[in-house]
Amino acid sequence: SSCGMATAPLLRRRLLLPTLTVALSRRLCAAALRVDTGVVSLPDPAKVRGEDAHIVTRGTDTRVWGGVFDGVGGWSRHGIDPSRYSRELARLVDVALLKECGTSGSPELLPALKVAHEKNVEIGTCTACLALVETDTGHVTTLNVGDSAVWLLRPAASTKAAGTFEVVHRSEVQQHAFNTPYQLGTQSGDMPADGQMERVEARPGDMLILGTDGLFDNMSEETILAKVQDGLHAQPAQEIAKSLAAQAQELSFDENHASPFQLEAARHGLNFKGGKIDDITVVVLKLFAEA
């Protein structure tokens, strides 16, 4: 992320995270699923390397997960590469989930993030957003710490036009103050258990979109749905991720774009215009009925 570690007013963000909430949706279906995955990460062009990290892994025949991790750019002012912490946390989460697959066969996001957080010896901080799909039961578990997000898109009711989607689940943004998100790591009091964890039922045709704030700061729900509904939903997950990331980056360069970040800044009495240039990482998990 391009944000700073302190509470500096607007352009430079980040530091910190409160409260575990668990929401269990009622069981709607248990259709076996297969998952098509895609991921694209576009670094801020002004940076030598991006600070985002991601994982997309098929742990077993019935467990698939994805995650995005947004490193806090303010550490670079102290001579520390902000990407080292986010990438190591991503690696350690993946290792922990794979280990759980080998022992219990049922990996869980919160224990894996706790282990990764404890083992990460790199200096830095980052947000974390994860989703785990159980293809045999249709259960999806999400865990979010900070201001990245995961959305579950679903084809709208048959009374609406074909190809219409709606957002049926979204993680909440966790911030201590505007542009100061919850984050894990060095000198942060935020912990994995402070994240928001939810469990929902997925259906064939659903699509999970995980993105760092570079996506959602530049593309509104209306813009994302319009993009998906304009034939994109029929494409492979990799093409969906690529198209969303490319449009978010294009909008981030537009000084006249009334971005979600601009509108949110205005609600806090701050003057920010246009898109918000940042690293942009998008993970797409596209769900189908098992053939």
Legacy VTK file of the C-alpha trace (Angstrom):
# vtk DataFile Version 3.0
C-alpha trace
ASCII
DATASET POLYDATA
POINTS 291 float
0.000 0.000 0.000
1.042 3.577 -0.514
-0.196 4.463 2.929
1.958 5.513 5.831
2.132 4.013 9.251
1.105 7.020 11.257
-2.191 8.820 11.304
-1.050 11.376 8.746
-4.124 12.976 7.299
-4.936 11.460 3.974
-2.648 10.312 1.264
-0.298 8.245 3.407
-2.229 5.711 5.400
-2.176 2.710 7.580
-1.545 1.270 10.849
-3.631 -0.729 12.961
-7.220 -3.220 13.849
-11.039 -4.552 16.829
-13.547 -7.450 17.252
-14.160 -10.845 16.054
-17.627 -11.254 14.649
-18.890 -14.584 13.440
-21.999 -14.752 11.294
-23.426 -18.098 10.302
-25.825 -18.012 7.398
-28.605 -20.551 7.201
-27.850 -23.594 5.118
-29.324 -23.018 1.678
-27.784 -25.815 -0.351
-24.979 -28.327 -0.333
-24.216 -28.679 -4.007
-20.741 -30.005 -4.733
-18.639 -27.295 -6.376
-15.605 -26.949 -8.561
-13.506 -23.794 -8.499
-11.807 -21.861 -11.289
-9.138 -19.513 -9.898
-7.462 -16.360 -11.136
-5.126 -13.746 -9.699
-3.538 -10.518 -10.935
-1.297 -8.134 -9.001
-0.419 -4.726 -10.450
2.135 -2.709 -8.438
2.015 1.050 -8.070
4.135 2.157 -11.071
6.080 4.558 -8.841
7.439 1.709 -6.712
10.413 -0.520 -7.396
8.260 -3.485 -6.387
4.730 -3.805 -5.116
3.908 -4.337 -1.452
0.894 -6.612 -1.947
1.081 -10.386 -1.634
-1.381 -13.139 -2.441
-2.053 -16.872 -2.252
-4.297 -19.090 -4.376
-4.050 -22.768 -3.464
-5.872 -26.047 -4.013
-5.015 -27.727 -0.728
-7.013 -30.920 -1.336
-9.695 -32.147 -3.728
-12.289 -30.368 -1.582
-10.473 -27.345 -0.113
-9.482 -24.271 -2.132
-8.389 -20.961 -0.668
-7.250 -17.524 -1.684
-5.899 -14.493 0.126
-4.586 -10.976 -0.356
-2.155 -9.164 1.943
-1.464 -5.422 1.678
1.909 -4.328 3.053
2.143 -0.966 4.775
4.225 1.409 2.685
5.237 3.664 5.582
7.958 1.206 6.613
9.999 2.254 3.591
10.689 5.569 5.355
12.664 3.530 7.890
14.679 1.726 5.229
12.527 -1.424 5.439
11.051 -3.147 2.399
7.287 -3.248 3.184
6.747 -6.230 0.892
8.869 -8.556 3.009
6.345 -8.769 5.841
3.263 -9.195 3.615
4.892 -11.849 1.443
6.210 -13.802 4.399
2.813 -13.692 6.108
1.158 -14.947 2.916
3.687 -17.787 2.651
3.272 -18.786 6.286
-0.541 -18.781 6.055
-0.334 -21.051 3.016
2.088 -23.391 4.812
-0.153 -23.540 7.889
-3.273 -24.326 5.849
-1.472 -27.016 3.878
-0.217 -28.538 7.122
-3.777 -28.659 8.474
-4.852 -30.406 5.259
-2.275 -33.090 5.941
-3.270 -33.625 9.560
-6.969 -32.962 10.120
-8.023 -32.634 6.496
-10.045 -29.567 7.487
-7.942 -26.380 7.388
-9.269 -23.353 9.268
-8.415 -19.754 8.484
-8.124 -18.222 11.944
-5.747 -20.821 13.436
-3.604 -20.612 10.285
-3.423 -16.815 10.432
-2.574 -16.970 14.143
0.319 -19.383 13.505
1.589 -17.296 10.584
1.391 -14.105 12.628
3.372 -15.673 15.458
6.048 -17.104 13.166
6.616 -14.053 10.969
9.947 -12.552 12.030
10.048 -9.890 9.311
9.651 -6.249 10.331
6.561 -4.548 8.961
2.781 -4.712 8.969
0.022 -5.677 6.555
-3.679 -6.318 6.236
-5.015 -9.803 5.507
-8.122 -11.030 3.704
-8.797 -14.740 3.183
-11.481 -17.019 1.774
-11.724 -20.811 2.059
-14.094 -22.831 -0.151
-15.249 -26.314 0.897
-16.273 -27.730 -2.453
-17.996 -30.815 -0.997
-20.336 -28.872 1.304
-20.632 -25.483 -0.411
-19.427 -23.690 2.723
-17.287 -20.579 2.309
-15.388 -19.093 5.260
-13.956 -15.576 5.042
-11.607 -13.770 7.406
-10.685 -10.111 7.019
-8.280 -7.931 8.977
-8.133 -4.344 7.706
-9.352 -2.611 4.575
-8.912 -5.218 1.888
-12.188 -6.990 1.158
-13.899 -10.126 -0.093
-17.227 -10.001 -1.917
-19.511 -12.873 -2.900
-21.328 -12.149 -6.157
-24.386 -14.209 -7.142
-26.536 -14.299 -10.261
-29.636 -12.256 -9.483
-33.122 -13.723 -9.215
-34.695 -14.985 -12.437
-37.022 -11.994 -12.485
-34.042 -9.848 -13.484
-32.193 -9.824 -16.782
-29.893 -12.747 -17.534
-26.295 -12.065 -16.579
-27.280 -9.734 -13.743
-25.341 -10.154 -10.492
-25.712 -8.870 -6.944
-23.397 -8.725 -3.940
-24.827 -11.131 -1.344
-21.920 -10.992 1.102
-19.101 -8.549 1.749
-16.537 -8.179 4.488
-16.560 -4.963 6.463
-13.716 -2.470 6.301
-11.877 -2.398 9.637
-10.269 0.931 10.477
-9.210 2.699 13.651
-9.765 5.964 11.801
-10.134 6.986 8.167
-7.295 5.497 6.118
-5.841 3.854 9.231
-6.824 0.210 8.893
-6.333 -2.698 11.214
-3.066 -4.443 10.451
-0.897 -7.252 11.718
2.775 -7.068 12.558
5.485 -4.986 14.172
4.351 -2.499 16.840
0.688 -3.174 16.088
-1.703 -4.225 18.820
-4.065 -5.742 16.275
-4.354 -9.525 16.313
-5.795 -12.157 13.942
-8.700 -12.726 16.349
-9.653 -9.062 15.940
-10.591 -9.814 12.346
-14.067 -10.350 10.987
-14.831 -13.998 10.261
-17.960 -15.166 8.496
-19.327 -18.418 7.133
-21.735 -18.404 4.220
-23.293 -20.870 1.802
-22.162 -20.698 -1.803
-24.040 -21.838 -4.880
-22.996 -22.812 -8.392
-22.640 -19.621 -10.396
-21.311 -17.612 -7.449
-18.067 -15.656 -7.701
-15.718 -14.636 -4.883
-13.688 -11.481 -5.463
-10.874 -10.673 -3.043
-9.040 -7.412 -3.486
-6.639 -5.108 -1.734
-7.888 -1.563 -1.232
-6.353 -0.554 -4.551
-9.349 -2.265 -6.168
-12.150 -1.031 -3.930
-10.754 2.510 -3.467
-11.092 2.989 -7.221
-14.107 0.878 -8.230
-17.533 1.203 -6.650
-19.999 -1.660 -6.350
-21.903 -0.242 -9.307
-18.752 -0.122 -11.443
-17.645 -3.647 -10.503
-21.091 -5.127 -11.165
-21.358 -3.297 -14.489
-17.978 -4.724 -15.501
-18.923 -8.267 -14.485
-22.319 -8.067 -16.137
-20.901 -6.776 -19.420
-20.070 -10.305 -20.539
-17.087 -10.630 -18.209
-18.838 -13.147 -15.942
-18.699 -15.734 -18.735
-14.895 -15.503 -18.966
-12.387 -17.648 -17.023
-11.491 -16.441 -13.522
-8.056 -15.301 -14.690
-9.605 -13.002 -17.305
-12.023 -11.578 -14.734
-9.184 -10.798 -12.328
-7.113 -9.284 -15.127
-9.948 -7.071 -16.373
-10.957 -5.803 -12.918
-7.360 -5.011 -11.944
-6.709 -3.224 -15.248
-9.805 -1.039 -14.925
-9.025 -0.220 -11.288
-5.516 0.854 -12.267
-6.811 2.952 -15.165
-9.273 4.713 -12.862
-6.572 5.246 -10.235
-4.704 7.472 -12.714
-7.814 9.547 -13.550
-7.725 12.857 -11.671
-11.357 13.490 -12.597
-12.677 10.134 -11.405
-15.070 10.469 -8.465
-13.501 7.457 -6.784
-14.896 5.686 -3.712
-11.775 6.917 -1.890
-12.536 10.530 -2.864
-16.124 10.198 -1.642
-15.068 8.593 1.638
-12.425 11.282 2.198
-15.075 13.965 1.675
-17.270 12.321 4.322
-14.377 12.847 6.720
-13.940 16.483 5.725
-10.828 15.837 3.635
-10.105 17.175 0.175
-8.920 14.406 -2.142
-9.626 14.349 -5.871
-9.615 11.544 -8.398
-8.477 7.961 -8.250
-6.050 6.621 -5.656
-2.829 5.234 -7.110
-1.794 2.103 -5.231
-0.843 -1.541 -5.608
-3.848 -3.505 -6.878
-4.273 -7.232 -6.283
-7.376 -9.185 -7.313
-8.131 -12.860 -6.622
-11.185 -14.457 -8.235
-12.683 -17.806 -7.231
-15.422 -18.749 -9.682
-17.758 -21.526 -8.535
-19.477 -24.131 -10.724
-21.609 -27.209 -10.125
-19.437 -30.310 -10.000
-19.858 -32.161 -13.277
LINES 2 293
17 0 1 2 3 4 5 6 7 8 9 10 11 12 13 14 15 16
274 17 18 19 20 21 22 23 24 25 26 27 28 29 30 31 32 33 34 35 36 37 38 39 40 41 42 43 44 45 46 47 48 49 50 51 52 53 54 55 56 57 58 59 60 61 62 63 64 65 66 67 68 69 70 71 72 73 74 75 76 77 78 79 80 81 82 83 84 85 86 87 88 89 90 91 92 93 94 95 96 97 98 99 100 101 102 103 104 105 106 107 108 109 110 111 112 113 114 115 116 117 118 119 120 121 122 123 124 125 126 127 128 129 130 131 132 133 134 135 136 137 138 139 140 141 142 143 144 145 146 147 148 149 150 151 152 153 154 155 156 157 158 159 160 161 162 163 164 165 166 167 168 169 170 171 172 173 174 175 176 177 178 179 180 181 182 183 184 185 186 187 188 189 190 191 192 193 194 195 196 197 198 199 200 201 202 203 204 205 206 207 208 209 210 211 212 213 214 215 216 217 218 219 220 221 222 223 224 225 226 227 228 229 230 231 232 233 234 235 236 237 238 239 240 241 242 243 244 245 246 247 248 249 250 251 252 253 254 255 256 257 258 259 260 261 262 263 264 265 266 267 268 269 270 271 272 273 274 275 276 277 278 279 280 281 282 283 284 285 286 287 288 289 290
